[in-house]
Amino acid sequence: MKEDMRISTQGLNCPKPLIETRKALRKLTKGQVLVVEGDHGVSKDEIPQAAADTGDEVLSVEEKGSIWIITIKKG
Amino acid sequence: MAETKSMSIILHSNDLDKAMAAFILAAGAAAKGMDVTMFFTFWGLFAVKKGGADKSKLSKMNMGGLGTKMMKGVMKKNNVATLTELMSDCKDLGVRFVACEMTMELMNVPKELLISEVTEVGGVGTYLDAASEGNVNLFI
């Protein structure tokens, strides 16, 4: 799948992964794809919730050990 | 997408722990797509005075500054954002920063002494206009 931007939030604590995801999404245009990597547990659930709030579409949430990778299409 | 929700926060304190809570909530809400207004009154005005964020102290266990220093160290170790960083994030995500005009007069703090993120000066009416639209309204 085509990816337009990738950010890492590894090591960051609440609420920075959420904030950095939103800041990145704001730089994209509708239909573009953002991949967010991180390891902050709560953010794995909160980022998809926030994406729903802002009308963006979560394409996938993958987990590799303690790392999660969330792919979001900007709405 | 659902209708845009909004939040207002009155920050009345410049204690580090309370200001942290306020800016974390504001940035988090903005990241969730909410319209956020922060209103800085009384001691809260000092949180947005130039250099004020660095002078904030813990509301408890400050121990002459030692407690605050330790807390800042622990926060850094745990990769928790600083107040200054959160303020900048808030601005990037479009949070409105409103300084209380009456407090500015009482405390003799002109707008030039406030951080550049503060773009508005207002009163109770400004706050109430925001709060009456708010889904979440907090006093911290």
Backbone of each chain as ProteinMPNN parsed JSONL, in Angstrom:
{"seq_chain_A": "MKEDMRISTQGLNCPKPLIETRKALRKLTKGQVLVVEGDHGVSKDEIPQAAADTGDEVLSVEEKGSIWIITIKKG", "coords_chain_A": {"N_chain_A": [[0.836, -1.198, 0.0], [0.422, 2.259, -0.7], [2.273, 4.701, 0.983], [2.18, 7.869, 2.475], [3.291, 9.346, 4.482], [5.351, 8.758, 7.334], [5.598, 8.377, 10.778], [7.414, 8.17, 13.86], [6.587, 7.443, 17.156], [7.892, 6.383, 19.158], [8.804, 5.766, 22.494], [7.661, 8.088, 23.397], [5.426, 9.708, 25.698], [2.052, 9.885, 27.053], [0.258, 12.867, 26.287], [1.536, 12.707, 23.86], [1.913, 10.884, 21.578], [-0.625, 10.887, 20.411], [-0.943, 13.603, 19.846], [1.195, 14.108, 18.069], [0.401, 12.464, 15.99], [-1.914, 13.735, 15.136], [-0.86, 16.2, 14.346], [0.671, 15.381, 12.203], [-1.303, 14.346, 10.498], [-2.62, 16.657, 9.837], [-0.943, 17.772, 8.023], [-1.316, 16.357, 5.769], [-3.265, 15.61, 2.785], [-6.667, 14.904, 1.865], [-7.299, 11.456, 1.607], [-4.664, 10.71, 1.589], [-2.072, 8.665, 3.079], [-1.087, 7.872, 6.347], [1.408, 6.482, 8.395], [1.83, 5.411, 11.633], [4.093, 4.713, 14.152], [4.617, 3.236, 17.342], [5.021, 2.828, 20.948], [3.575, 3.322, 23.166], [1.233, 2.211, 25.294], [-1.602, 2.916, 25.847], [-2.092, 4.703, 23.816], [-2.342, 3.176, 21.553], [-4.982, 2.439, 21.446], [-6.217, 4.899, 21.706], [-5.464, 6.517, 19.545], [-6.75, 5.378, 17.202], [-9.398, 5.908, 18.074], [-9.421, 8.71, 18.161], [-8.999, 9.196, 15.481], [-11.39, 8.355, 14.416], [-13.002, 10.331, 15.508], [-12.159, 12.567, 14.085], [-12.847, 11.995, 11.569], [-11.169, 10.481, 10.043], [-9.791, 7.516, 8.508], [-9.062, 4.426, 9.902], [-6.892, 2.142, 8.668], [-5.423, -0.095, 9.373], [-4.293, -1.82, 12.337], [-1.443, -2.917, 13.624], [0.499, -5.212, 15.59], [3.7, -5.692, 16.907], [5.293, -7.359, 19.061], [6.099, -5.173, 21.619], [5.664, -3.002, 20.104], [3.474, -0.976, 18.186], [1.782, -0.479, 15.075], [0.053, 1.817, 13.322], [-2.084, 2.429, 10.672], [-3.385, 5.054, 8.868], [-5.869, 6.563, 6.896], [-6.29, 9.715, 5.618], [-9.239, 11.587, 6.114]], "CA_chain_A": [[0.0, 0.0, 0.0], [1.161, 3.516, -0.792], [2.283, 5.449, 2.25], [2.603, 9.226, 2.171], [4.111, 9.865, 5.582], [5.538, 7.8, 8.428], [6.209, 8.999, 11.959], [7.636, 7.281, 14.998], [6.326, 8.066, 18.457], [8.473, 5.465, 20.145], [9.37, 6.379, 23.691], [6.89, 9.247, 23.843], [4.388, 9.414, 26.688], [0.744, 10.524, 26.908], [-0.559, 12.545, 25.114], [2.319, 13.083, 22.678], [1.657, 10.11, 20.348], [-1.886, 11.382, 19.856], [-0.706, 14.955, 19.315], [2.062, 14.017, 16.892], [-0.412, 11.869, 14.925], [-2.813, 14.783, 14.624], [-0.05, 17.198, 13.65], [1.053, 14.779, 10.925], [-2.5, 14.257, 9.645], [-2.953, 18.007, 9.361], [-0.056, 18.11, 6.895], [-1.704, 15.546, 4.61], [-4.536, 15.946, 2.167], [-7.651, 13.827, 1.883], [-6.954, 10.249, 0.865], [-3.264, 10.332, 1.81], [-1.946, 7.635, 4.117], [-0.092, 8.097, 7.398], [1.741, 5.316, 9.22], [2.335, 5.841, 12.944], [4.651, 3.632, 14.967], [4.813, 3.656, 18.721], [5.031, 1.778, 21.963], [2.812, 3.766, 24.333], [0.103, 1.286, 25.285], [-2.94, 3.512, 25.757], [-2.231, 5.397, 22.533], [-2.745, 2.203, 20.522], [-6.449, 2.51, 21.373], [-6.695, 6.29, 21.629], [-5.236, 7.089, 18.203], [-7.907, 5.027, 16.348], [-10.606, 6.626, 18.534], [-9.298, 10.099, 17.718], [-9.159, 9.193, 14.026], [-12.837, 8.287, 14.185], [-13.541, 11.656, 15.862], [-11.818, 13.584, 13.097], [-13.324, 11.556, 10.262], [-10.113, 9.78, 9.306], [-10.095, 6.083, 8.488], [-7.97, 3.539, 10.323], [-6.832, 1.018, 7.732], [-4.948, -1.279, 10.099], [-3.519, -1.698, 13.578], [-0.625, -4.135, 13.755], [1.357, -5.242, 16.768], [4.895, -6.533, 16.825], [5.822, -7.267, 20.421], [5.591, -3.989, 22.322], [5.503, -1.925, 19.112], [2.271, -1.02, 17.354], [1.854, 0.299, 13.825], [-1.316, 2.18, 12.942], [-2.136, 3.046, 9.34], [-4.584, 5.899, 8.819], [-6.124, 7.32, 5.657], [-6.889, 11.02, 5.975], [-10.6, 11.768, 5.615]], "C_chain_A": [[0.882, 1.265, 0.0], [1.118, 4.228, 0.558], [2.866, 6.828, 1.989], [3.482, 9.828, 3.254], [4.207, 8.802, 6.66], [6.157, 8.555, 9.597], [6.412, 7.937, 13.031], [7.358, 8.049, 16.275], [6.949, 7.209, 19.555], [9.119, 6.214, 21.293], [8.548, 7.543, 24.217], [5.751, 8.818, 24.771], [3.132, 10.236, 26.396], [0.851, 12.028, 27.097], [0.191, 12.759, 23.791], [2.066, 12.218, 21.435], [0.39, 10.582, 19.626], [-1.679, 12.739, 19.17], [0.128, 14.897, 18.035], [1.307, 13.41, 15.701], [-1.299, 12.935, 14.286], [-2.039, 15.832, 13.831], [0.339, 16.673, 12.263], [-0.144, 14.738, 9.978], [-2.868, 15.618, 9.059], [-2.106, 18.413, 8.161], [-0.465, 17.367, 5.623], [-3.009, 16.054, 4.008], [-5.412, 14.7, 2.128], [-7.203, 12.636, 1.019], [-5.504, 9.806, 1.057], [-3.154, 9.442, 3.05], [-0.781, 7.936, 5.063], [0.142, 6.793, 8.157], [2.388, 5.824, 10.501], [2.855, 4.617, 13.688], [4.803, 4.123, 16.391], [4.803, 2.495, 19.679], [4.294, 2.2, 23.229], [1.458, 3.055, 24.302], [-1.258, 1.911, 25.041], [-3.17, 4.158, 24.384], [-2.657, 4.456, 21.409], [-4.265, 2.203, 20.356], [-6.941, 3.936, 21.13], [-6.512, 6.903, 20.244], [-6.367, 6.672, 17.237], [-9.203, 5.728, 16.76], [-10.59, 8.067, 18.032], [-9.491, 10.194, 16.205], [-10.64, 9.137, 13.666], [-13.472, 9.649, 14.456], [-13.306, 12.679, 14.769], [-12.193, 13.153, 11.673], [-12.247, 10.923, 9.403], [-10.347, 8.273, 9.436], [-8.873, 5.25, 8.897], [-7.978, 2.318, 9.416], [-6.349, -0.244, 8.423], [-4.254, -0.899, 11.388], [-2.757, -3.012, 13.727], [0.193, -4.055, 15.036], [2.527, -6.18, 16.538], [5.581, -6.418, 18.169], [5.237, -6.045, 21.102], [5.348, -2.825, 21.369], [4.163, -2.083, 18.391], [2.471, -0.129, 16.13], [0.417, 0.552, 13.371], [-1.268, 2.894, 11.585], [-3.468, 3.775, 9.192], [-4.679, 6.593, 7.468], [-6.847, 8.607, 6.039], [-8.255, 11.192, 5.316], [-10.903, 13.196, 5.232]], "O_chain_A": [[1.942, 1.306, 0.626], [0.066, 4.338, 1.188], [3.916, 6.954, 1.359], [4.308, 10.702, 2.99], [3.267, 8.038, 6.879], [7.13, 9.288, 9.423], [5.685, 6.947, 13.1], [7.834, 9.17, 16.455], [6.578, 7.304, 20.725], [9.876, 7.164, 21.095], [8.719, 7.947, 25.367], [5.196, 7.726, 24.645], [3.158, 11.166, 25.59], [1.518, 12.442, 28.046], [-0.422, 12.964, 22.743], [2.006, 12.759, 20.331], [0.347, 10.663, 18.398], [-2.172, 12.98, 18.068], [-0.192, 15.553, 17.044], [1.539, 13.788, 14.553], [-1.415, 13.021, 13.063], [-2.492, 16.296, 12.785], [0.338, 17.416, 11.281], [-0.017, 15.057, 8.795], [-3.361, 15.715, 7.936], [-2.492, 19.282, 7.38], [-0.014, 17.707, 4.529], [-3.751, 16.817, 4.628], [-4.937, 13.584, 2.335], [-6.791, 12.795, -0.13], [-5.148, 8.674, 0.733], [-4.009, 9.46, 3.935], [0.341, 8.213, 4.638], [-0.804, 6.092, 8.515], [3.367, 6.57, 10.464], [2.152, 3.617, 13.837], [5.087, 5.299, 16.621], [4.607, 1.342, 19.295], [4.376, 1.52, 24.252], [0.648, 3.273, 23.402], [-1.988, 1.494, 24.141], [-4.285, 4.16, 23.862], [-3.261, 4.889, 20.427], [-4.774, 1.992, 19.255], [-7.94, 4.157, 20.445], [-7.325, 7.724, 19.819], [-6.893, 7.524, 16.522], [-10.011, 6.1, 15.909], [-11.596, 8.582, 17.545], [-10.077, 11.155, 15.708], [-11.086, 9.794, 12.726], [-14.37, 10.076, 13.73], [-14.14, 13.556, 14.542], [-11.896, 13.849, 10.702], [-12.387, 10.836, 8.183], [-11.018, 7.817, 10.362], [-7.799, 5.364, 8.307], [-8.944, 1.554, 9.394], [-6.805, -1.342, 8.104], [-3.7, 0.192, 11.519], [-3.347, -4.073, 13.928], [0.535, -2.969, 15.504], [2.372, -7.298, 16.047], [6.36, -5.493, 18.399], [4.018, -5.889, 21.161], [4.872, -1.77, 21.79], [3.77, -3.193, 18.031], [3.229, 0.84, 16.16], [-0.33, -0.38, 13.076], [-0.504, 3.839, 11.391], [-4.536, 3.188, 9.367], [-3.698, 7.139, 6.964], [-7.885, 8.579, 6.7], [-8.409, 10.972, 4.115], [-12.014, 13.495, 4.795]]}, "seq_chain_B": "MAETKSMSIILHSNDLDKAMAAFILAAGAAAKGMDVTMFFTFWGLFAVKKGGADKSKLSKMNMGGLGTKMMKGVMKKNNVATLTELMSDCKDLGVRFVACEMTMELMNVPKELLISEVTEVGGVGTYLDAASEGNVNLFI", "coords_chain_B": {"N_chain_B": [[-18.084, 12.216, 9.684], [-18.675, 13.224, 13.003], [-20.519, 15.997, 14.484], [-18.579, 18.891, 15.205], [-17.033, 18.962, 18.329], [-16.627, 20.926, 21.337], [-14.395, 22.409, 23.75], [-13.78, 24.123, 26.809], [-11.389, 25.659, 28.915], [-10.742, 27.065, 32.003], [-7.858, 28.347, 33.211], [-6.718, 28.836, 36.285], [-4.622, 28.65, 37.863], [-1.056, 28.678, 38.344], [0.396, 26.557, 39.129], [2.656, 23.922, 38.585], [1.749, 21.232, 38.29], [-0.993, 21.539, 37.93], [-1.181, 23.233, 35.704], [0.057, 21.595, 33.845], [-1.847, 19.53, 33.629], [-3.945, 21.0, 32.509], [-2.905, 21.863, 29.985], [-2.263, 19.429, 28.82], [-4.782, 18.269, 28.583], [-5.985, 20.146, 26.889], [-4.393, 19.993, 24.56], [-4.76, 17.308, 23.941], [-7.534, 17.195, 23.484], [-7.726, 18.89, 21.278], [-6.285, 17.354, 19.502], [-8.084, 15.374, 19.119], [-9.795, 16.566, 17.483], [-11.388, 18.545, 18.567], [-12.719, 21.869, 19.133], [-10.92, 24.122, 20.973], [-10.796, 26.311, 23.733], [-8.752, 28.187, 25.811], [-8.702, 29.927, 28.829], [-6.989, 32.32, 30.572], [-6.651, 33.201, 33.81], [-6.219, 35.149, 36.839], [-3.807, 33.544, 38.833], [-3.239, 31.819, 36.86], [-2.646, 33.34, 34.664], [0.044, 33.803, 34.857], [1.178, 31.516, 33.969], [1.252, 31.794, 31.265], [2.897, 33.896, 30.929], [5.833, 35.379, 29.587], [8.508, 33.224, 30.032], [7.268, 32.216, 32.212], [6.37, 29.553, 32.326], [8.606, 28.126, 32.994], [8.934, 28.807, 35.578], [6.94, 27.705, 37.051], [5.717, 25.896, 39.863], [5.411, 22.852, 41.802], [2.234, 22.086, 43.276], [2.129, 20.765, 45.613], [4.483, 19.34, 47.904], [6.712, 20.834, 47.085], [8.991, 21.592, 48.375], [10.842, 23.795, 48.732], [11.6, 24.067, 46.103], [13.015, 21.844, 45.441], [11.414, 19.565, 45.161], [9.976, 20.169, 42.846], [12.05, 20.249, 41.014], [12.89, 17.607, 41.111], [10.582, 16.343, 40.167], [10.45, 17.358, 37.557], [12.701, 16.147, 36.543], [11.979, 13.437, 36.68], [9.832, 13.474, 34.941], [11.101, 14.082, 32.554], [12.693, 11.84, 32.254], [10.744, 9.98, 31.784], [9.866, 10.703, 29.339], [7.817, 12.63, 29.227], [6.056, 15.363, 27.954], [7.214, 18.788, 28.159], [5.872, 21.752, 29.796], [6.202, 23.987, 28.116], [6.531, 22.77, 25.638], [4.038, 21.54, 25.347], [2.409, 23.779, 25.224], [3.197, 24.85, 22.803], [2.404, 22.761, 21.118], [-0.347, 22.919, 21.51], [-0.871, 25.343, 20.279], [-0.121, 24.753, 17.652], [-2.153, 23.006, 17.017], [-4.305, 24.575, 16.934], [-5.508, 25.631, 19.269], [-7.278, 28.089, 21.091], [-5.9, 30.777, 22.813], [-6.728, 32.749, 25.437], [-6.215, 35.658, 27.231], [-7.03, 36.925, 30.435], [-8.407, 40.023, 30.706], [-8.934, 41.647, 32.907], [-7.323, 40.555, 34.908], [-4.836, 41.07, 33.792], [-4.715, 43.813, 34.084], [-4.95, 44.099, 36.902], [-2.672, 42.746, 37.82], [-0.786, 44.072, 36.532], [0.284, 43.235, 33.999], [1.18, 43.66, 30.909], [0.255, 42.93, 27.453], [2.566, 42.507, 25.969], [4.225, 41.153, 27.658], [3.333, 38.626, 27.656], [3.399, 35.241, 26.348], [3.835, 34.569, 22.835], [1.883, 32.924, 21.862], [-0.484, 33.654, 22.976], [-3.103, 35.179, 21.667], [-5.36, 36.563, 22.035], [-7.222, 38.85, 24.063], [-9.495, 38.953, 26.653], [-12.703, 38.975, 28.386], [-15.132, 38.033, 30.866], [-17.333, 37.633, 29.267], [-16.271, 36.74, 26.85], [-15.223, 34.293, 27.638], [-17.592, 32.998, 28.468], [-19.068, 32.862, 26.113], [-17.586, 30.968, 24.725], [-17.754, 28.833, 26.527], [-20.483, 28.298, 26.663], [-20.941, 27.019, 24.345], [-19.635, 24.761, 24.777], [-18.836, 21.272, 25.098], [-17.345, 20.166, 27.0], [-16.333, 21.673, 29.891], [-13.95, 23.131, 31.878], [-12.52, 24.022, 35.066], [-9.511, 24.866, 36.275]], "CA_chain_B": [[-17.551, 12.806, 10.916], [-19.711, 13.804, 13.861], [-20.443, 17.447, 14.652], [-17.384, 19.261, 15.971], [-17.26, 19.227, 19.747], [-15.711, 21.95, 21.819], [-14.012, 22.386, 25.158], [-13.166, 25.334, 27.346], [-10.677, 25.476, 30.184], [-10.233, 28.234, 32.723], [-6.681, 28.023, 34.015], [-6.686, 29.826, 37.361], [-3.438, 28.334, 38.659], [0.188, 28.444, 37.596], [1.117, 25.404, 39.682], [3.128, 23.069, 37.488], [0.906, 20.04, 38.109], [-2.309, 21.922, 37.405], [-0.993, 23.744, 34.336], [0.318, 20.41, 33.004], [-3.138, 18.883, 33.374], [-4.73, 21.842, 31.597], [-2.363, 21.865, 28.622], [-2.388, 18.066, 28.29], [-6.184, 18.103, 28.173], [-6.254, 21.013, 25.736], [-3.73, 19.437, 23.368], [-5.425, 16.037, 23.649], [-8.848, 17.484, 22.907], [-7.5, 19.426, 19.928], [-5.856, 16.221, 18.675], [-9.301, 14.623, 18.806], [-10.6, 17.371, 16.572], [-12.285, 19.482, 19.255], [-12.358, 23.286, 19.212], [-10.547, 24.323, 22.382], [-10.474, 27.663, 24.192], [-8.182, 28.278, 27.158], [-8.842, 31.283, 29.375], [-5.984, 32.404, 31.633], [-7.042, 34.225, 34.758], [-5.471, 35.167, 38.101], [-2.442, 32.978, 38.822], [-3.092, 31.129, 35.586], [-2.052, 34.254, 33.69], [1.501, 33.703, 34.967], [1.6, 30.335, 33.198], [1.492, 32.206, 29.877], [3.805, 35.038, 30.893], [7.123, 34.939, 29.034], [9.355, 32.61, 31.066], [6.428, 31.752, 33.33], [6.266, 28.089, 32.354], [9.791, 27.582, 33.669], [8.91, 29.159, 37.005], [5.846, 27.003, 37.732], [6.169, 24.951, 40.901], [4.407, 21.868, 42.217], [1.303, 22.602, 44.289], [2.451, 20.047, 46.851], [5.827, 18.754, 47.982], [7.693, 21.624, 46.336], [10.194, 21.532, 49.232], [11.791, 24.857, 48.377], [12.038, 23.94, 44.704], [13.633, 20.53, 45.233], [10.37, 18.652, 44.676], [9.696, 20.521, 41.44], [13.217, 19.845, 40.24], [12.843, 16.146, 41.009], [9.455, 15.977, 39.296], [10.843, 17.653, 36.168], [13.662, 15.101, 36.18], [11.219, 12.197, 36.466], [9.036, 13.673, 33.718], [12.024, 13.997, 31.417], [13.1, 10.431, 32.15], [9.602, 9.226, 31.249], [9.466, 11.301, 28.062], [6.589, 13.422, 29.308], [6.321, 16.672, 27.347], [7.288, 19.924, 29.079], [4.796, 22.74, 29.634], [6.479, 24.808, 26.932], [6.27, 21.942, 24.457], [2.585, 21.357, 25.235], [1.834, 25.055, 24.777], [3.471, 24.954, 21.378], [1.51, 21.782, 20.469], [-1.708, 23.48, 21.551], [-0.963, 26.383, 19.259], [-0.074, 24.077, 16.349], [-3.426, 22.322, 16.766], [-5.367, 25.571, 16.824], [-6.165, 26.002, 20.532], [-7.363, 29.544, 21.328], [-5.374, 31.22, 24.113], [-7.314, 34.049, 25.774], [-5.762, 36.189, 28.522], [-8.065, 37.69, 31.146], [-8.06, 41.44, 30.651], [-8.952, 42.207, 34.257], [-6.112, 40.1, 35.615], [-3.685, 41.79, 33.23], [-4.695, 45.134, 34.725], [-4.691, 43.938, 38.337], [-1.313, 42.264, 38.065], [0.102, 44.908, 35.733], [0.969, 42.393, 33.007], [0.735, 44.026, 29.558], [0.273, 41.829, 26.489], [3.943, 42.271, 25.503], [4.906, 40.24, 28.584], [2.763, 37.286, 27.501], [3.98, 34.478, 25.239], [3.208, 34.958, 21.559], [0.733, 32.053, 21.605], [-1.694, 34.34, 23.437], [-3.445, 36.135, 20.609], [-6.592, 37.275, 22.375], [-7.449, 39.344, 25.421], [-10.949, 38.991, 26.778], [-13.294, 38.998, 29.713], [-16.064, 36.971, 31.226], [-18.213, 37.389, 28.124], [-15.519, 35.931, 25.887], [-15.192, 32.929, 28.163], [-18.936, 32.397, 28.489], [-19.441, 32.539, 24.734], [-16.944, 29.687, 24.408], [-18.237, 27.773, 27.432], [-21.874, 27.948, 26.4], [-20.9, 26.105, 23.2], [-18.722, 23.677, 25.135], [-19.275, 19.967, 25.562], [-16.537, 19.93, 28.202], [-15.867, 22.959, 30.428], [-13.199, 22.81, 33.101], [-11.878, 25.081, 35.853], [-8.334, 24.221, 36.877]], "C_chain_B": [[-18.697, 13.455, 11.704], [-19.526, 15.325, 13.946], [-19.241, 17.793, 15.536], [-17.746, 19.589, 17.415], [-16.296, 20.309, 20.214], [-15.498, 21.858, 23.323], [-13.481, 23.746, 25.568], [-12.492, 24.988, 28.66], [-10.346, 26.849, 30.752], [-9.011, 27.749, 33.476], [-6.497, 29.16, 35.014], [-5.395, 29.706, 38.159], [-2.198, 28.307, 37.779], [1.036, 27.38, 38.287], [1.473, 24.48, 38.524], [2.177, 21.901, 37.225], [-0.454, 20.39, 37.51], [-2.204, 22.437, 35.968], [-0.72, 22.577, 33.379], [-1.002, 19.745, 32.623], [-3.935, 19.671, 32.345], [-4.221, 21.756, 30.163], [-2.401, 20.473, 27.99], [-3.814, 17.848, 27.783], [-6.494, 18.924, 26.922], [-5.654, 20.423, 24.459], [-4.405, 18.127, 22.955], [-6.77, 16.248, 22.981], [-8.695, 18.005, 21.478], [-7.08, 18.3, 18.986], [-7.039, 15.337, 18.306], [-10.273, 15.454, 17.968], [-11.543, 18.347, 17.246], [-11.781, 20.924, 19.114], [-12.089, 23.589, 20.682], [-10.215, 25.788, 22.659], [-9.9, 27.58, 25.597], [-8.221, 29.73, 27.604], [-7.936, 31.377, 30.605], [-6.31, 33.551, 32.57], [-6.286, 34.063, 36.079], [-4.108, 34.493, 37.968], [-2.182, 32.246, 37.513], [-2.476, 32.017, 34.509], [-0.525, 34.112, 33.686], [2.048, 32.482, 34.239], [1.904, 30.728, 31.751], [2.275, 33.518, 29.791], [5.127, 34.523, 30.324], [8.006, 34.414, 30.166], [8.568, 32.011, 32.215], [6.374, 30.241, 33.468], [7.445, 27.482, 33.107], [9.761, 27.84, 35.169], [7.81, 28.428, 37.769], [6.405, 25.977, 38.716], [5.046, 23.974, 41.223], [3.506, 22.464, 43.288], [1.538, 21.933, 45.641], [3.874, 19.536, 46.762], [6.846, 19.516, 47.144], [9.044, 21.609, 47.059], [11.255, 22.535, 48.785], [12.358, 24.713, 46.981], [12.623, 22.57, 44.394], [12.631, 19.538, 44.641], [10.068, 18.887, 43.205], [10.828, 20.042, 40.546], [13.207, 18.324, 40.034], [11.749, 15.695, 40.048], [9.81, 16.224, 37.833], [11.826, 16.601, 35.663], [12.952, 13.797, 35.846], [10.412, 12.301, 35.167], [9.922, 13.514, 32.484], [12.417, 12.537, 31.163], [11.994, 9.597, 31.5], [9.072, 9.807, 29.938], [8.112, 11.98, 28.102], [6.933, 14.818, 28.789], [6.405, 17.753, 28.421], [6.101, 20.853, 28.831], [4.978, 23.545, 28.353], [6.158, 24.042, 25.653], [4.766, 21.769, 24.24], [1.9, 22.63, 24.762], [2.006, 25.207, 23.273], [2.587, 23.979, 20.586], [0.086, 22.324, 20.403], [-1.88, 24.491, 20.424], [-0.987, 25.757, 17.865], [-1.42, 23.46, 15.996], [-4.617, 23.292, 16.855], [-6.112, 25.911, 18.101], [-6.145, 27.526, 20.682], [-6.836, 29.861, 22.714], [-5.918, 32.626, 24.386], [-6.823, 34.485, 27.157], [-6.864, 37.041, 29.127], [-7.617, 39.145, 31.274], [-7.987, 42.046, 32.05], [-7.699, 41.813, 35.041], [-4.878, 40.841, 35.112], [-3.559, 43.172, 33.859], [-4.296, 45.031, 36.186], [-3.245, 43.622, 38.63], [-0.276, 43.061, 37.269], [0.965, 44.077, 34.769], [0.462, 42.783, 31.618], [0.939, 42.853, 28.581], [1.693, 41.49, 26.009], [4.684, 41.288, 26.406], [4.362, 38.817, 28.482], [3.414, 36.574, 26.321], [3.169, 34.747, 23.966], [1.989, 34.095, 21.22], [-0.575, 32.713, 22.04], [-2.044, 35.421, 22.425], [-4.682, 36.947, 20.953], [-6.585, 37.719, 23.833], [-8.952, 39.473, 25.559], [-11.403, 38.986, 28.217], [-14.275, 37.867, 29.888], [-16.99, 36.623, 30.049], [-17.564, 36.494, 27.085], [-15.507, 34.481, 26.337], [-16.572, 32.274, 28.058], [-19.429, 32.052, 27.091], [-18.853, 31.185, 24.341], [-17.564, 28.563, 25.24], [-19.662, 27.361, 27.117], [-22.009, 27.047, 25.158], [-20.213, 24.8, 23.574], [-19.419, 22.391, 25.539], [-18.546, 19.596, 26.845], [-16.016, 21.29, 28.663], [-15.199, 22.716, 31.772], [-12.622, 24.065, 33.753], [-10.717, 24.43, 36.597], [-7.487, 25.256, 37.606]], "O_chain_B": [[-19.558, 14.135, 11.145], [-18.499, 15.86, 13.528], [-18.93, 17.078, 16.49], [-18.646, 20.386, 17.683], [-15.28, 20.574, 19.571], [-16.316, 21.303, 24.057], [-12.822, 24.435, 24.788], [-12.963, 24.139, 29.416], [-9.75, 27.689, 30.076], [-9.111, 26.835, 34.295], [-6.168, 30.288, 34.646], [-5.101, 30.538, 39.017], [-2.276, 27.954, 36.603], [2.245, 27.303, 38.066], [0.681, 24.286, 37.602], [1.839, 21.616, 36.076], [-0.998, 19.646, 36.695], [-3.038, 22.114, 35.122], [-1.202, 22.569, 32.246], [-1.245, 19.438, 31.456], [-4.525, 19.1, 31.428], [-5.008, 21.595, 29.23], [-2.551, 20.344, 26.775], [-4.023, 17.311, 26.696], [-7.177, 18.454, 26.013], [-6.31, 20.361, 23.419], [-4.598, 17.867, 21.767], [-7.107, 15.558, 22.019], [-9.442, 17.612, 20.581], [-7.466, 18.284, 17.817], [-7.001, 14.633, 17.297], [-11.429, 15.075, 17.778], [-12.409, 18.923, 16.587], [-10.58, 21.166, 18.993], [-12.94, 23.34, 21.536], [-9.458, 26.419, 21.922], [-10.501, 26.965, 26.478], [-7.833, 30.637, 26.869], [-8.091, 30.616, 31.56], [-6.256, 34.719, 32.187], [-5.782, 32.985, 36.394], [-3.334, 34.84, 37.076], [-1.031, 32.076, 37.109], [-1.863, 31.524, 33.561], [0.12, 34.277, 32.651], [3.237, 32.419, 33.928], [2.712, 30.081, 31.086], [2.32, 34.167, 28.746], [5.5, 33.372, 30.551], [8.219, 35.112, 31.157], [9.139, 31.368, 33.095], [6.337, 29.708, 34.577], [7.307, 26.456, 33.773], [10.465, 27.185, 35.938], [7.746, 28.516, 38.996], [7.398, 25.298, 38.455], [3.877, 24.242, 40.949], [3.959, 23.257, 44.114], [1.183, 22.481, 46.684], [4.403, 19.325, 45.671], [7.744, 18.912, 46.557], [10.1, 21.612, 46.427], [12.398, 22.177, 48.502], [13.463, 25.179, 46.7], [12.717, 22.176, 43.231], [12.961, 18.771, 43.736], [9.924, 17.947, 42.423], [10.599, 19.501, 39.464], [13.476, 17.826, 38.941], [11.948, 14.798, 39.23], [9.51, 15.4, 36.969], [11.784, 16.212, 34.496], [13.276, 13.134, 34.861], [10.322, 11.344, 34.398], [9.531, 12.888, 31.499], [12.465, 12.073, 30.024], [12.262, 8.643, 30.77], [7.982, 9.457, 29.484], [7.348, 11.92, 27.139], [7.968, 15.384, 29.14], [5.757, 17.656, 29.463], [5.419, 20.76, 27.811], [4.028, 23.758, 27.601], [5.589, 24.591, 24.71], [4.277, 21.84, 23.112], [0.936, 22.58, 23.998], [1.093, 25.632, 22.565], [2.081, 24.323, 19.518], [-0.595, 22.206, 19.384], [-2.887, 24.497, 19.716], [-1.765, 26.167, 17.004], [-1.792, 23.394, 14.824], [-5.775, 22.877, 16.852], [-7.229, 26.425, 18.043], [-5.126, 28.17, 20.433], [-7.286, 29.267, 23.695], [-5.61, 33.572, 23.661], [-6.996, 33.762, 28.137], [-7.547, 37.785, 28.424], [-6.585, 39.446, 31.873], [-7.103, 42.849, 32.346], [-7.101, 42.63, 35.741], [-3.991, 41.195, 35.889], [-2.457, 43.647, 34.133], [-3.428, 45.763, 36.661], [-2.656, 44.158, 39.569], [0.922, 42.783, 37.313], [2.19, 44.2, 34.732], [-0.581, 42.29, 31.188], [1.694, 41.92, 28.855], [1.989, 40.34, 25.684], [5.655, 40.661, 25.982], [4.866, 37.908, 29.141], [3.921, 37.219, 25.404], [1.991, 35.099, 24.018], [1.161, 34.481, 20.395], [-1.645, 32.374, 21.535], [-1.37, 36.447, 22.335], [-5.019, 37.903, 20.255], [-6.024, 37.058, 24.706], [-9.614, 40.036, 24.687], [-10.594, 38.992, 29.145], [-14.252, 36.876, 29.158], [-17.375, 35.468, 29.867], [-18.203, 35.611, 26.513], [-15.743, 33.563, 25.551], [-16.694, 31.134, 27.612], [-20.132, 31.058, 26.906], [-19.519, 30.364, 23.712], [-17.86, 27.484, 24.725], [-20.018, 26.195, 27.284], [-23.038, 26.405, 24.947], [-20.205, 23.848, 22.793], [-20.443, 22.404, 26.222], [-19.046, 18.827, 27.666], [-15.334, 21.982, 27.907], [-15.807, 22.164, 32.689], [-12.285, 25.037, 33.076], [-10.917, 23.555, 37.439], [-6.452, 24.914, 38.179]]}, "name": "protein", "num_of_chains": 2, "seq": "MKEDMRISTQGLNCPKPLIETRKALRKLTKGQVLVVEGDHGVSKDEIPQAAADTGDEVLSVEEKGSIWIITIKKGMAETKSMSIILHSNDLDKAMAAFILAAGAAAKGMDVTMFFTFWGLFAVKKGGADKSKLSKMNMGGLGTKMMKGVMKKNNVATLTELMSDCKDLGVRFVACEMTMELMNVPKELLISEVTEVGGVGTYLDAASEGNVNLFI"}
